[in-house]
Amino acid sequence: MPTPTDINKELQKRIDLYISKTLKDIKVEAADEFDANFNRQAFFNEKWARRKYNDDESRGLLVQSGTLRRSITAKITDRDSVLFQTTVPYARIHNEGGTITVTSRMKKYFWWKYITIVGSKRPKAGIAITYSERFQRKKNGELRNNKRNRELTEEAKFYKYMALKKTGTKITIPKRQFIGNHPDLEKLLKEIAEKNAIEIFSFSN
């Protein structure tokens, strides 16, 4: 017959296992849900605001390079905590929304982005670049009227529009939350906790 000490040891063993397994499951499941927000183009069931300069709904938001999406990491920090974070500097303004002020540095960046799309007629290393190779062209050099070229054209218009803004101009960034607390997430975490409790604290096993 088990002694009280044996029972306490077994109970503590299961508590430790429950905490460890639950934190690991939360880390995986919550990370999957946050990543899925980029596919949903929404924070769970809360749709993201569409961009004003391009209303093509087939083109995803916050996924131009995938850097923001890939930057989200999760780690178990201690016995009862999972930390989700990103080191991308512009992550917070997109996740929470807000206002930013146009600086001369930003204007240079927007011009650079514009030129990477449309190309430049200025010589570079002695070679004149007349147009960007990112556009798809016909054999005679004319631009093809396809989805890729239309998207690049709209993107170039946006960067030019931003580059022409005066220094000090305020820009409102709409909130497009991709990480944080949500009723759907709370429901998922509750399900994980209850499932693990049933599996681990069933002494009939």
C-alpha positions in Angstrom: 0.0 0.0 0.0 1.4 3.4 -1.0 2.5 5.7 1.9 1.5 9.3 2.1 5.0 10.2 1.0 4.8 8.0 -2.0 1.4 9.6 -2.9 2.8 13.1 -2.6 5.8 12.2 -4.7 3.6 10.8 -7.4 1.2 13.8 -7.3 4.1 16.2 -7.6 5.5 14.2 -10.5 2.3 14.5 -12.3 1.9 18.2 -11.5 5.4 18.9 -13.0 4.5 16.8 -16.0 1.2 18.6 -16.4 2.8 22.0 -16.3 5.6 21.0 -18.7 3.3 19.4 -21.2 0.8 22.2 -21.1 3.3 24.9 -21.6 4.8 23.0 -24.6 1.4 22.5 -26.1 0.5 26.2 -25.7 3.8 27.2 -27.3 3.0 25.1 -30.4 -0.7 25.6 -30.7 -0.7 29.4 -30.0 2.2 29.9 -32.4 0.3 28.0 -35.1 -2.8 30.3 -34.5 -0.7 33.5 -34.6 0.9 32.3 -37.9 -2.6 31.4 -39.3 -3.7 35.0 -38.8 -1.5 35.9 -41.8 -3.4 33.4 -43.9 -6.7 34.5 -42.5 -5.8 38.2 -43.1 -7.4 38.7 -39.7 -6.8 38.5 -36.0 -8.8 35.3 -35.6 -12.3 36.5 -36.7 -11.4 40.2 -36.8 -10.6 41.1 -40.4 -7.7 43.4 -41.1 -8.2 46.8 -42.7 -7.5 46.7 -46.5 -4.8 48.9 -47.9 -6.0 52.1 -49.5 -3.6 52.2 -52.4 -4.5 48.7 -53.7 -7.9 47.1 -53.2 -6.9 43.7 -54.8 -8.0 41.3 -52.1 -6.1 38.5 -53.6 -2.9 40.2 -52.5 -2.1 39.5 -48.8 -1.4 42.1 -46.1 1.8 42.1 -44.0 3.3 39.3 -46.2 5.3 41.1 -48.8 8.6 39.6 -47.8 7.5 37.3 -45.0 10.0 38.8 -42.6 7.4 39.9 -40.0 5.6 36.5 -40.1 8.8 34.5 -39.7 10.1 36.8 -36.9 7.5 35.6 -34.4 9.1 33.3 -31.9 8.0 31.6 -28.7 9.8 30.3 -25.7 9.0 28.9 -22.3 10.5 31.5 -19.8 9.9 29.8 -16.5 7.6 27.2 -14.9 4.3 28.8 -15.8 4.9 31.2 -18.7 5.2 31.2 -22.5 6.6 34.4 -24.2 5.8 35.3 -27.8 7.9 38.0 -29.3 9.4 39.5 -32.5 12.5 41.6 -33.1 11.1 43.3 -36.2 11.0 47.1 -35.3 7.8 47.8 -37.2 5.9 44.9 -35.7 4.3 46.9 -32.9 2.9 49.7 -35.1 1.2 47.1 -37.2 0.0 45.0 -34.3 -1.4 48.0 -32.3 -1.9 50.6 -35.0 -0.8 54.3 -34.5 0.7 57.3 -36.1 4.2 57.8 -37.4 6.0 60.9 -38.6 7.7 61.0 -42.0 11.4 61.7 -41.7 14.0 62.5 -44.4 15.4 59.0 -43.9 12.0 57.4 -44.5 11.6 59.4 -47.7 14.9 58.1 -49.0 13.8 54.6 -48.1 10.6 55.0 -50.0 12.4 56.4 -53.1 14.8 53.4 -52.9 11.8 51.0 -52.8 10.3 52.8 -55.7 13.5 52.6 -57.8 13.9 48.9 -57.0 10.5 48.4 -58.7 10.6 50.7 -61.7 14.3 50.9 -62.2 16.4 54.0 -62.8 17.7 55.8 -65.9 20.7 57.0 -63.9 23.9 55.1 -64.7 25.1 52.7 -62.0 28.7 51.5 -62.2 28.8 52.9 -65.8 25.8 51.0 -66.8 22.5 52.7 -67.6 19.5 51.0 -66.1 16.4 51.9 -68.1 13.8 49.7 -66.4 13.4 47.1 -63.7 13.7 43.4 -64.5 11.0 42.7 -62.0 8.3 43.6 -64.6 7.4 40.9 -67.1 7.7 42.1 -70.7 6.9 40.9 -74.1 9.6 40.1 -76.7 9.2 43.6 -78.1 9.9 45.2 -74.6 6.3 46.1 -73.8 4.9 45.4 -70.4 2.6 42.5 -70.1 -0.9 43.2 -68.8 -0.9 40.6 -66.1 -1.5 40.4 -62.4 2.1 40.6 -61.3 2.8 43.8 -63.3 -0.4 45.4 -62.1 0.6 44.6 -58.5 4.1 46.0 -59.0 2.7 49.2 -60.6 0.3 49.8 -57.7 3.2 49.1 -55.2 5.4 51.6 -57.0 2.7 54.2 -57.0 2.4 53.8 -53.2 6.1 54.2 -52.6 6.3 57.2 -54.9 3.3 58.7 -53.0 5.0 58.2 -49.7 8.4 59.5 -51.0 6.8 62.7 -52.1 5.2 63.4 -48.7 6.7 66.4 -46.8 9.0 65.7 -43.9 7.0 66.0 -40.6 3.8 64.6 -42.2 1.8 62.3 -40.0 0.9 58.9 -41.3 -1.8 56.7 -39.7 -1.1 53.0 -39.7 -4.2 50.9 -39.2 -4.3 48.2 -36.6 -3.7 44.8 -38.1 -3.2 42.7 -35.0 -1.6 39.3 -35.5 -0.5 38.4 -31.9 -2.1 38.9 -28.5 -5.0 37.7 -26.4 -8.4 36.8 -28.0 -11.5 34.8 -26.9 -10.7 32.1 -29.5 -7.2 31.8 -28.1 -8.5 31.6 -24.5 -10.8 28.8 -25.6 -8.0 26.9 -27.1 -5.8 27.3 -24.0 -8.6 26.1 -21.8 -9.1 23.0 -24.0 -5.4 22.2 -23.9 -5.4 22.6 -20.1 -8.5 20.4 -19.6 -7.2 17.7 -22.0 -3.9 17.4 -20.3 -5.5 17.4 -16.9 -7.6 14.4 -17.9 -4.7 12.5 -19.4 -2.2 13.1 -16.6 -4.3 13.1 -13.4 -6.3 10.0 -14.2 -4.8 7.7 -11.5 -6.5 4.7 -13.1 -3.7 4.8 -15.9 
